Amino acid sequence: MLLAREDLQDAESLRYCPMVFQEQIPKQQELRVVYVNGNVFVGALNADVYAAAKVDWRKPGVEVGAWQHHQLNNEFVRRLQTFMGKFGLSFGCLDFILTPSGEYVFLEINPVGEWGMLEKDLDLPIASAIAEVLLSNRN
């Protein structure tokens, strides 16, 4: 939801309601990065395809088009691995915006995020990677 300055004039009335307000960031693509024990699987959505949603491709009724493969460079992957290690996470779904100028902007990490659409649309072996980790840790 887009907010205007006047929407916040009565913000004091929301003092007991948890909220996060974020700057609107121009988008070329939105990325879902699935991290599984050091491995990354990436899907990208072209922001032009779901422009009618304006803010978020998850808006109900929005046709987002097909997920596309996206390659992250080795330095980016190394930083993700460091980030996940600092939090002690072996799994997570991270969301990023790729701006028209080529900047990656971190939005959030969800330790139980959705990834099935990437495996289905891009034929990424995410379930196998998760199973491998679970089986290696069963003892």
Helices and strands as residue ranges (DSSP letters): G 5-8, G 11-14, E 29-36, E 39-46, G 51-53, E 68-69, H 74-87, E 91-98, E 104-110, H 116-122, H 126-136
